[in-house]
């Protein structure tokens, strides 16, 4: 830090000759004149001294009989003195500093992470509809409001963090790993039942709180209450005097049937890419893009872009990269029976994989593939099991005191 200040204020490199150089140095020290990098050189001494203190050396040199010679001048004052005629250079420096200061007051990069079910493009489109876009002033960005808007718009988002770092708006998202989100059916307090989502057979039920209304092997229909949130409280005579509302909690596995249907035509368009590929650069500045090619028909374009950062979080509104043009030809073709059957099986496997991602276990596969001259059709059922239950508000139950029977 001290060297940087000396550079800003300017300093000189001196050579000291004389009969009593030590006396000269002592006089400088007693008068508060600071020097550094003192070194002997062939019967003389060389040292650095600040530009301000240089003008106070004459009395000490005269008193000690020493002579001082300037070897070099360093620092900002001498730099400006040597380049005082280069007005365009200094104007460019001040203009660059002004532009950096101006750009630092805006958001030039919106980064979204943690999202898997909701695409980044969908989130950015929503933010743009809310008035949050690349280039917006930082003063107009309300991070708590952005987080609240995202949670309200995307129902499977359970946590959002929005913060500004430099010229970047960083948005972190956590999504609900459960594929079901019926929050509107859950009351904020009081009793809650566990209700079946599917028509099926109860395979197992382990109740932690609440009253089970079904047993393993029972048939259930969608909407049936499997565990009640109304716990009966009985007196010494075994009569129900009231119901205690609780939040039902249980592990319930239901075996149910998933219906599957898929159909596609055997005729398709076969795309063949040619070998003549072209890769050309592009540059984008403040949303204005300069391409060095013209778009053509029957050609795919693969873009690889990078954003310019002044620091780790100081993103500039400048993007650059390359665009690779891949020309192709389209031809009409038809799947053979073997190819159509293989494709149908791949589509069925993808559907089953998506089910397994949501916690569904597949027990039996009863899907049949039928191939005609023009189409390939897959239809049938999958026997699966999963925890297909949801919470719902529990209707209050009335206590049966046995008065009606007594009457």
N, C-alpha and C positions, 0 to 999 in steps of 0.2 A: 504493500500500500504506500510506503514511504517513497519507493522508487517511482511509482506512478505519479505521485504529487510532484516530485522533482521534475519529472518529464513534462508535466503540465505547466509548471512555473518556469522551466528552463534552467540549464546549468552549463558550466564550461569546464573543460579539462585544461589544467595549468601545469607548466614546468617551472619549478622554483630553483633559482641560482643565488648564491650569496655566501658570505663568510660565516654567518650564523643562522642557518635555516631553522635550527631547533628553537632559537629565540623568536623567529617569525611565527612558528607554529604555536608557541606558548602565548604570544601576544594575541593571535587569532582566538585561542581558546578563552583567554581572559575577557575578550570583548564580545563573546557570544557568537563568533563567526564559525559556523560548522563546516567541516570538510569530511570527505570520505574517499575510499580507494587510494590511500596514500601508499606510494611505492617508490623505492630508490631507483634511479636511472643514471648511471655513468657520472657520478659526482653531483647529481642533482636529485630533486624529488618531483614526482608527478602526483597530482591530486585533483579531485573533483570538488567544485564549490558552486553553490546556487547563484543564479544570476543576480539576485538581490544583494547577497553578501559580497559579490565581486567588487561592487563600487565602494566598499569600506576597507579595501586592502591597502590602499596607498599609505596611510599613516604607519601601519605595521611594517610595510616593506621599507619605508624610509628610515624608520627607527632601527631596524635590524640590518640595514645595508643589503637588502635582497632585491633581486630582479624577478619579475613575473612575466612569463610568456604564455600566450593563449595557444593551445594545441588544437582545440576543437570546440565547437558550439553545438549544443544538443537541446532538444525539447521543442514544445509547441511554438513558443514565440519565434524561434529561429526558423522553424518550418514555415510559418506564415510569412515571415520576412522574405525568405528565399522564393516563395511561390505567390507573392502578393499580386503579380500581374495575371495569374491564372484565375480569372473571375468565374469562368464557366465551371472549373473544377470545384471551387468552394460552393458555388450555387448548387451544384449537383449533390454535394454532401448535405447541405441544409434541406434541399428538397427531399432527399432520401430519408432523412431523419423525420421530416414532417409527414411523409407518407407512412412510415412505420408507426408513428404515433396515431395517425388517422385510422390505419387498418387495425390497430390493436383495440379499438373501441367497438369492433363488430365481431360477429360469430361467422367464421368461415368454414367450420367443419362440425357436423353433427354426427356423433358416434354413438351407435346403439349396440349394446352387448347384452348377452344373457337370454335373448329371445330365440325360440326354436319353432313354436307353433305359429307365431305371428311374424311375418316376414319384415325385414328391415324396410323394404319399399313401402309396405302398407303403413308402417308406423310413421315414416317420413311424409307420406301423402297426408296422413291425418294431421301431423304437426303443421304442414303447410296450410291446410284448411283452417287451422287455428291461428294462423298468422306467424308461425315460427318457421323460418326458412334461412338458407345460407345467405349471409350478408346482413342479417338483421342487427340492429344496434343492441349492445349488451344491456342498455338501460331499459329496453322494452321486453327483456326476457325475465319472466317470473317463474323461477324453478319450482316452487311449491305448486303453483297453478298447473304447470306442465305435468307434473307427476299425478296430480289429482285428475286431470283430463284423460290421461292415458289409462288410469285405473278404471275410470267410468266408461270409456269407449271399448276397451278390451276386457271382456268378462273373465277370461282365464288368467289375467295378470293379478297377482296377489301382492306385489311389492314393486315400487318404482323409486329410483333415486335420480334426480337431475341436478347437475352442478356444472359450473363454468370453470374451466381451466385454460387460462390464456385466451386464445381465440377459438377454443373448442367447447361445444356443449356436449357433455358426457351424460348419457342416459343408460342406467343399469336397470335391468328388468328381471324379475323372477316370476315364472309362470307356474300355474297349478299343474302338477304332474298327473292329477286325477282327471280323466277325460270328462267327468260329469261335474257340473257346477249349477245346481239349482238353488242358488242362494235366496231366490225370492220365495222359496217354499219353506224356508227355515225361519222360525220366529226368533227374535232377539233374546227372548227369555221364556221361562215357563217350561211346560212339558213338551217333549218331542218324541214322535214315534219313528220307528224304522219301517219303511214301506218298500214293497217289492217293485223293482223296475220292469221285470220281465214275467211273462207267463212261463212257468216251469215247475220243477220239483225241488223242494228244499233238501239238500244233501247233508248239510251240517249246520248247527246253530249253537254258538257258545255265547251265553248272555252274561254281561258284566253288570248292567243296570237296566231296570225295566222288567216288564212281565212278558215272557215269550208266549205268543199265541199260535205258534206252529211248531211242529216236530219234524225231525228228519224223515223223509219219505212223503210228506204232505204235498199236495198239489197247491200251488199258489198262482194267483193272477196279478197282473200289473195293477198296482194301487192297493193291494191287500196289506193290512198292517200285520207285520210279522213279530214285532216287539213293541208293546205298548209303553208309553211314557206315563201312564196312570197306574201307580202302585196302590192296591187296596190296603187300607189300615183297618184291622178288625179288633173288636173288643174281646173280653174274656168269654163271651157267649158265641164267638165265631161270627158275629154279624159285622158287616162292613159299615163302618161309621163315616168314613171319608176316603178320598183318594189323594195320595201325595204325588204331585207332579215332579217328574224327573226327566233328565235327558237320556233316552234309551241309548245303550251302547252294547254292541254285540258283533261277533264275527259270524256272518251268514253266507254260506255258499249255495248258489242256486244253479241247477242244471237246466239249461234252456236250449231252444232251437233257433239257430240263425239261418235265415233264408238267403240264398245267394243266386244272383242272376247276372249274366254278362253275355254280351253279344257283339261281335264285330264282323265286318265284311272281309272276305278273303282277298278282295282286290285292294291293292295299296300302291302308293307311289314310291318307287325306289330311287333314292338320291345317290348319285355317284359324283364324288369330288374329283376335280381335275388337278393336275400337278402344277399348273401355273398359279402359284400363290404370290401375292404382293404384300409386303409389309412397309407401311409408310408412317412417319411420325405425325403427331398433332400437338397443338398447344391450346389451352383454354385459359382465358384471363377475364375475371369478373363475369363469367357466364358466356362470354363471347368466344367461340371456338373456331380455330383456323385449321382446316383439314387440307391435306395435300393430295386428295384424290376425289373423284366424283363417284357417287353411288351408281351401281349398275344392277340390272335385273339378273336373277339366277346367280346370286352371289351372297354368301354369308360373311358377316364381318365380326371378327373377334377383337375386342378392345382390351388393352392392358394399360391402365392409367395410374399415375402417381400424383400425390399432392405435395406441394413445396411447403416445408416447415422451416421457419426461421430459428425456432427452438423446438423443444419436445412438444410443447402445447401451443406454440404460436404458428397456426396454420395460415398460410397466405392464400388469397383467392386465385391461385395459379395451379393449373394441372397440366401435366404433360404425359405423353406415352406413345404407344404405337397401335395401329389398326392393321390387322391382317385380313386381307380379302381372299376368300376361298371360293372360286367359281365352281359351279356344279351343273349337272344335267339331271332332269327328272324323267323317269320312264315308268310307265304303268306295268305292274307285275301282279302275280297272284300267288298266294301261299299254297304250297302243296298240302295235302292232308296231314302229313307228318309235321310240317312247319306250323300249320294252324293249331294242331293239337298241342304242340310244345309251347306255343305262345299262349294258348288258353290256360295251360298248367302254370305258366309263369305268372299270369295275371291272378290266378287263384292263389298261388303262393304269396304274392304280394299282399292280397287281401287278408290272408290268414296271418301274415306277419304284422299287419297293422292292428288286427284284433289282439294279438299277443302283446303288443306294446301297451295296450290299455289294461293289461292284467287278465285277459281272457285265456283260459286253457282249453284247447281244442281236443275233444275226446274221439269223435267219429266224423268221417268225411263221407257224405252221401251225394256228392256232386257228380253229375254225368255230363259228358261232352258229346255233342252231336254236331256233325259236320255235313253241310249240304253243298250244292254246287257253288253257291254264292256267299253263304254265311257260316260262321262258327258260333255255336250257342252253348253256354255252360249254365246249368241250372241244377238246383238241389238244395240240400240242407246240410248244416254243420251242427253237430251236437257239441255244445260247449258248456263250461261252467265258470262262474266268476262270482264276485261279491256284488251282485246287481241289486243293491238297496240304496235308498236315499232317505234323508231326514225330512220329516214333515211335521207341521204343527199338530199337536195332539188336542182333540176336542175334549173338554172337561167331562168327566163321568159323574153321574149322580149316585150317591150312596144308597144302598138298599137296606133299610132298617128292619124290614119284615113287617111293617105296619099293614100293608095291603093284605098279606096273608092272614094276619090276625083278624082283620075285618071280615 
